[in-house]
Amino acid sequence: MKKKKESSIKKLSKSASKKLPSNRKQRGRVDGTAMFPVAPSIIELPQDYLAWLAELKQRIQRERLRVILASNTAMVLLYWEIGQRILEKQNTEGWGAKIIDRLSADLRDAFPEMKGFSPRNLKYMRAFAVAWPEREIVQQVVAQLTWSHGVILLDKLESSELRLWYARQAYEHGWSRNILAIQIDTKAHLRFGKAQNNFSATLPPADSDMAVQVFKDPYLFDFLGTDAPRWEAELERGLMAHIQKFLLELGQGFAFVGQQVHLELGDQDFYLDLLFYHLKLRCYIVIELKARDFEPGDGAQLGMYMYAVDKLLCHPSDKPTLGLLLVREKNRVLVEYALSGSKHPISVAEWETKLTQTLPDNLRGSLPTIEEIQAELSGDLDIEDKQE
């Protein structure tokens, strides 16, 4: 033992006696055999170091994300399988609800380091298996989201088609759990891709299909309060005061460029209400705000702004500028005819401060008006008077 100790001391002494490189930066006095090293400044490093570092960090971040997503997918699939097993036993062998409490206690005893085996969560696993009977869909779509996303889908939606639609949208747009809940509450499925436009006539098919899905109708500006702004300037100020919520309502990919962007044409001044750049579509988007109903001339003014952006701001690799006209109300026939003569890709949508449910067109004519109901009630009262 003594020989081993002496040998270790000799090795350490021999190692300490080695001269350290003198060209390394260090803190304090120079000893030659020991140092407090200091990282060199960026100026001293090769010119391509920062680009190389950024690429390396991006690679590490991607791998970290891949590992996290892979583990999340495995957990969601495990929960789905547990739910399937519970469902199978209850359906084939008539096991009752008591099995949930017993299973919860046994699993927590067997795996004390794991969370998620509470009776409540096991019931969610069973409901999850009922809602998503096909493993392939779970693996491809739902398991790409977190378990809390799945719980939101179960709690807020009853239709399997709607659950699948929101699951795909959440995955594609990267919605958090809270954003998913907001999108469901504001009925995003009834609004996405519903804005009137002339994209099919002004854009290539692939670009047209993508652009259609970016816009919605109506846009919900509930953060402005229940009293709708009466002037465009008031509306614009409200949106800018809540820019984060406004961007959330616009959707993923919108990057804010400017407000009241000054455009000088000849000796006249014009101002674009809002200018955005869409990172996915790779194009500018000009938004014009109206606190009134749509008018045919609105499209011409917006088209002029779009032409100026295409000519003066767009990079050669950018796609054609898109226009979004937000109005209080619109006549669909009037919008259709107004846009048909425009060569610029424009979308027209309404904005609201409170989401209202309207009747489908095929039911509006079949239901009685207030006047008809009053008349009918008056007739019934007359009959009762005569019978008395």
Buried (B, 14 or more C-beta within 10 A) or exposed (E): EEEEEEEEEEEEEEEEEEEBEEEEEBEEEEEEEEBEEEEEEEEEEEEEEEEEEEEEEEEEEEEEEEEEBEEBBEBBBBBBBBBBBBBEEBEEEEBEEEBBEEBBEEBBEEEEEEEBBBBEBBBBBBBBBEBBEEBEBBBEBBBBBBBEBBBBBBEBBEEBEBBBBBBBBBBEBEBEBEBBBBBBEBEBBEBBBEBBBBBEEBBEEEBBEBBBBBBBBBBBBEBBEEEBBEEBEBBBBBBEEBEEBBBBBBBBBBEBBEBEBEBEEEEEEEEBBBBBBBEBBEBBBBBBBBBEEBBEEBBBBBBBBBBBBBEEBBEEEBBBBBBBBBBBEBEEEBBEEBBEEBEBBBBBBBBBBEEEEEEEEEEEEEEEEEEEEEEEEEEEEEEEEEEE
